[in-house]
């Protein structure tokens, strides 16, 4: 399976509930690289690269999020992997 890049914009109650921290841990466990960050207006943005099946698993997790989160919408964009990341991190 060719590596891919997944970009997400996640809306709902996703800030102030440790969404970024749990996302980072989940992505790292899946062996993915990229980053996650809060955006103004209360959304979370994520860019992840890796095997398509692992990205699908991350997407499934992002639809639920941590216990205190309430995800109302996710915008997805798929592209070819660039290989620019070494790890999965939280951006500020």
N, C-alpha and C positions, 0 to 999 in steps of 0.2 A: 504494500500500500504506500503510495507516494505521500510524503509529508505535506501538510497543508498549513495555512494560516487562518485562524478564526478570529474575527473581531466582533465584539458584543457591546451593546449599549443596554444596560439593565435598569429598568424603572420599577418604582414601588418603594416600599420601606426597605431600603438597601444601604442607607448610611446610618452610622451610629449603632449598628448591630453586629459589628465585627465581620461584615461581609468580605471585605478585602483580605483580612487575615485568614479566614477559612478558605477562601478561594485560592490564595497563594499556597497554602498547605495541600489542598486537594490537587492543584495543578502539579506541584512538585512530586507528590506521590505517584501521579500518573506519568511522570517523566517528561512533562511539557516545559517549554521555555516561553518567556514573554513577560507581561506585566499587567497589573490591575491598578486603577486609581479612581478616586471620587471626582466627579465633575460638579461644577456649580449647578444648582437647581435640583440636587438630590439624586442624580443618577450615578451609576458606576460604569466605567468603560474598561474593557478587557481586550488584550491582544495576546493570543496564545498560538504557539507553533508546535507541531509534532505529528504523530501518526493520526490519521483520520478517526480510527476507532477510539483512541484516547481523547481526542477533541470532542467526539460525540458524548463520551462519558462526562467530560467537564461541562458540556452544554446541559446535559440532563441534571447535573448537580446544581448548576447556576439557576435553573428553573425553580428549584426548591430553595437553595441557599441555607444559611444557618437557621436555627430554631426561631430566632426573633425576627427574621426577615419575612417580608411579604412581597414577592415578586409579582408585578402586575403586567409587565411587558418586557420582551427581549427582542431587540433588533439584531439580526445576524448578517454577517458578510463573510463569504469564503473567498480566499485567494491562494495563490501559490506561496509556499514557504520561502522566506528570504534568508533564513539562517543567521540573522543578526543578533540573536540573544544567546547568552550563555546559561542563564538560569531564569527562574520565574520570580519576579520581585514586585514589591508595592511601590508605586510612584506617588510622589506627593506634589 
